């Protein structure tokens, strides 16, 4: 993971992310990561947190932490609205949607 991905994951998870098994997802350089083993054979469950920021070029970026259907960490989905490579970011806001993890 690069320093940007590490900071995003740390803000979202508040755990020691050095213990996570992660692999990059081919997303054109936006920075999405598959979390855990057997990613290809698991199914997306739901979003549990979202981190919104602006890249150095001012383009909005969304970083969503998703779990699989069994409730395990699944992916960090990073989407830059113009689909360009993510450069760097500044903190904007973090949002936790209603879920079984946050009330």
Secondary structure, DSSP 8 states (H G I E B T S, - for coil): --HHHHHHHHHHH-S-GGGS-EEE--SSSS--EEESS-GGGS-EEEEEEEEEEEETTS-EEEEEEEEETTSSEEEEEEEETT------EEEEEEE--SSSS--
